[in-house]
Amino acid sequence: MKKVLWWLILGTRGGINRAKIIKKLKERPYNAHQLAEELNVNYRTIRHHIKILEDSEVVKSAGEKYGKMYFLSENMEKNYMDFETIWKQVQDGKKNN
């Protein structure tokens, strides 16, 4: 899971947005519109990142009637401390540049 998290945050363009989505979903489930509003990011951008996070099995979705709600997968919940460590390293690296 650590390799996947590093790749999601640093290995591709837009990783910071994916990290912010993960942090938000740790708080509670959100739908894509709510995430776009909370993070002040374009809805289509959120959908793009959510797709990548779902494909990587970091995020799961449920519901259809009122729109999909997204939440962290069980695997991501178990490995959240790894994510926090990676996120801190990324943030510290930015401060040192």
SVG drawing of the C-alpha trace seen along z (x, -y; Angstrom):
<svg xmlns="http://www.w3.org/2000/svg" viewBox="-33 -27 48 31">
<polyline fill="none" stroke="black" stroke-width="0.4" points="0.0,0.0 2.9,-2.4 4.0,-2.2 0.5,-2.9 0.2,-5.9 3.6,-7.3 2.6,-6.9 -0.8,-8.5 0.7,-11.6 4.0,-12.0 4.1,-9.8 1.4,-11.5 0.2,-15.0 -2.4,-16.2 -1.3,-14.1 -1.8,-16.9 -5.5,-17.0 -5.7,-13.2 -4.1,-13.6 -6.6,-16.3 -9.4,-14.1 -8.1,-11.2 -7.8,-13.6 -11.4,-14.8 -12.7,-11.3 -11.1,-10.4 -13.4,-12.8 -16.6,-11.5 -18.2,-10.3 -18.6,-12.9 -20.1,-13.0 -18.1,-14.6 -20.0,-17.9 -19.3,-18.3 -15.6,-17.5 -15.4,-20.0 -17.0,-22.7 -15.0,-21.8 -11.6,-21.7 -12.5,-24.6 -11.6,-22.3 -13.5,-21.9 -16.0,-19.0 -14.5,-17.3 -11.1,-17.4 -12.6,-15.7 -14.2,-13.0 -10.9,-12.4 -9.0,-12.0 -11.8,-9.9 -11.6,-7.5 -7.9,-7.0 -8.4,-6.5 -11.2,-3.9 -9.0,-2.1 -6.2,-2.0 -8.7,-0.6 -8.1,-3.6 -11.7,-4.9 -15.0,-3.0 -18.4,-4.3 -22.0,-3.5 -25.4,-4.7 -26.9,-5.8 -30.3,-7.3 -29.0,-10.7 -25.5,-10.3 -22.5,-8.2 -21.0,-8.8 -17.3,-8.1 -15.4,-6.9 -12.0,-5.3 -11.7,-1.6 -11.0,0.7 -7.5,1.2 -6.9,-2.5 -8.3,-2.9 -5.9,-0.3 -3.0,-2.0 -3.9,-5.6 -0.9,-6.2 1.3,-5.3 -0.5,-8.0 0.0,-10.6 3.7,-9.8 4.0,-10.2 2.0,-13.4 4.2,-14.8 7.3,-14.0 5.9,-15.6 5.0,-18.8 8.4,-18.9 10.1,-18.5 8.2,-21.5 9.3,-23.6 12.9,-22.7 12.8,-23.8"/>
</svg>
